[in-house]
Amino acid sequence: MNRLNALLAPIAVFLVANPAFAQEGSTKEHYGMYAIAAALAIGLAAIGGTLGQGRAAAAALEGIARNPSASDKVFTPFILGLALIESLVLMAFLVAAGFLGPIGK
């Protein structure tokens, strides 16, 4: 995870620093940056959500395999966890749509 953060931190700095120092009235030049930021936001959220759901499913199935009688007790928290993970991905989608809002204007 530290390697991923070390890779993504400079990318985030480059995406944020350039529009921050732009002169007033020149936001039309940075629509491409908004599109890249939106693509990165939804892409990273989808990857993270997929990895989280995969680990949750693996842990739930391993717990059921070790103790089949506990499947009823494991199933409800498993579904709740999957719903919470998916809600984070949907929140990232809304953030990405917010980035794309200035492009449509």
Helices and strands as residue ranges (DSSP letters): H 2-20, G 27-30, H 31-66, G 68-70, H 71-104
